[in-house]
Amino acid sequence: MKKLALAVLLASTALSASAEEGKDFFARLNAGYAIGQKVKFNGGSKISLGNSPVIGIEGGAMVHEYVTVGLSLDYFTGFEFKAINAFQAAAPENLKVSGSNPKIKVLNPMLNLYITPADLNGFKPYLLIGAGMSFAKADSYNYTFTNTSTNVTGTLKSGASDTVNKFAYKLGAGFKYSVNEDFDVNLHYSYTNLGKIFDENLTDKALTANVIMAGFSYKF
């Protein structure tokens, strides 16, 4: 009888440990907003990238008490390369600039490392380091320059770009909060560099953004 009781105790302990280990994995839905930083146009003017909503998914596991690894896939739904205003500001008074700005969409898979040094009553602050690739595609653009004194026009245009693949990385910080043993909520900021993705006629600078993301995780 004692042996049976001991066996039951050992089995329950093993199952409990297994359940705790099982909670080391997570699946997360992410959503947020990216504020594009200005880039320098080849002519010297700084041009706004506008902003873009971001949606994403992530899965991963805790590999150490203080370290979690995740694989994320984020989609930036559309930055806008706002060149018209910069062109017009740099042009002489008799030169009118018109046309359409290209929208830029980015698919961004990354391997992420979360370092969590403390648990503050369920709140877990962390540092974030991520590296991966950006797969970016820009819409067509067509700028027309008209000399209002002579009515002479010139154009700068391009069709939609092929997908451009570049190295990408992010650095950030945030926190997660355990709602219960099954669910976490997550909020973080990151500086994200999506690589040099523009047409060389415009600029060869990297697309960078300040990104705020919120997430909802299921642990298993």
N, C-alpha and C positions, 0 to 999 in steps of 0.2 A: 504493500500500500504506500509505504514511504517512497519507494522507487517510482511508483506511478505518479505520486504528487510531485516528486522532483522532476520527472520527465515533463509533466504538464507545465511546471514553472519555467523550465528551460525552453520549452517550445513557445510559451507566451512571450518570454524575454526575446527570443530570436525573432518572432513575428513583429514585436514592437520595434526592435532595432531595424528590421527590414522596412517597416512603414516609415520610420524616421528617415532612413536612407532614401526611400522613394520620393520624399518631399524635396529632395535636392534638385530635382528637375523642374523646369518651368516653361510655359508657353505664354507669350505676351502679345497683346494688340497695342500698337502705338499710334498716336496722332499728335500733330503739333504744327508749328509755324516757323518758317525760316526767313530771316531778315537778311537779304543779300547785301554784301558790302560793295562799295564803289570800286570800279576797276579803271585803270588809266587807259584811255584810248590811244591808238598809235600817234595821233596828232597832239597828245599831251593833256587833253581834257579828261576829267574824271566823270564816269558814266555810271548811273545807278542801275543795279540789277533788279530792282523791285523786290518783292517778297513772294513766297510760295508756300501754300499749305503742304504738309508732309503727312503721309500715312505709311504704316509699316507693320511688320510682324517680326517676332524674335523668339528663338528657342535656345535653351542652354541648360547649364548645370552648375551647382556649387562644387568646386574641385578642392576647396580648402575652407577652413572656418572663416577666413577673411577674403577669399577669392572666388569669384564667379566668372564663368566664361559663357558668352552668348554669340550666336550667329544671327545677324539682323538683315532684313531686306526692307529698305525705305524707298519710297517713291515721292520725289519732289514734283508736284503736278504742273508747275509752270512759273519760272522766273521770266522777267521781261527785260531785255537789253534795251534800256531807254536812251537810245543814241540821238534821237531827233532834237531833244532839248539841248543836249551838249553841242551838237552841230550848230544849232541856231545861235547859241550863246557865243560861240567862237567865230561865227561868220560876220562879215562886214554888213552894214545896214542894208545894202542893196541886194543881198543874197538871201533868198527865201528857201527854207528847207522843208520838205514834206515827205510823206511816205509811211511805211509800216515797220514797227519794231519786231524783231524776232522773239518768239516765245521759246523758252528752253526747258525741256523736261529731262529729269535725271532719275535713273534707277541706280540704287546704291547698296550693294551687298557689303557687309563688313563683319569682321571678327572682332568682338569687343571683350575687353578685360575690365571687370569691376572689382575695385579694391575697397572693402568695407571694414574699417578699423574698429567700429564700435556698434553696439546695440543700445539705443537710448529709449528704453521702454517701448519697444516696437518700431521706433524710427531708426533706420539704418542709413547714415550718410555714406556716400561712396565717391571715389574718384573713378573716372572713365577714360579709357584709352581704346581707340578703335582704328583699324586699318583694313583697307579693302580696295574696291574698284568703283569707278563711276562710269555709267553707260549713259551718255548724254546725246540728245538730239535737238537741234535748233530748227525752228521753222524758217521759211524763206524771208528775206528782207529786200526792200526796194526803196532807196532814198533818192529823191529828185532835188537837184539844186538849181534854182532859177535866178538868174540875174534880172532883177526887176527893171533895170535901166535899159538893157538890150534884149530882154526876153530870150536870151541864150540859156539852154538847160544842159545839165549833165546828170548822170546817174551813177549810183553805186548799188549793185544788187547781187543777189545770190539765191539759188534755189534752196530747198530744204537740205540740210546737211545729212551726211551719213552719220550713223551712230559712232561717237568718239569714245574710246575706252582709255581711261586714265587712272593712275594710282590716286587713292583718296585716303584721308585720315581725319580723325576727330579727337579732341581733347575736351574733357568736361568734368562736371561734378553734379551730384544730385542726391536724392534720398529715396528710399522706399519705405513703405509702412505696411506691416502685416495686419490685414483686416481680420483674418482668422487663419487657421492652419492650412487652408486651401487657397486663399487669395491674397495678393499683394496689390497695392497701388504704387505708382512710381512717377517721379518728376525729375527731369534733369535739364541742364543747359550744356551745350557743347559748341565750341568753335570748330566748324567743319570746312575742310578744304576738299573740293571736288575735282581739282585738277584743271589744266589748261584745255578748255573745251571749245573755245571760240574760233570763228573764221579769222585767219591771219590778217584779213583786210580791216578787221575791227580792232582786235587786241589779242595778244598772246598771254595775257595774264590769267591766273587761276580764278575760278569761280569759288568764292568763299562766302560763308554765311554764319550768322549767329542763330542757333537753332534751339528752340524750347520744345521739349517732347514730354507728353504724359502717357503713361501706360497702365494697363490692367493685366495682371498675371494670374494664371492658374498654376498651382504647384502640384506636382505628382511624383 
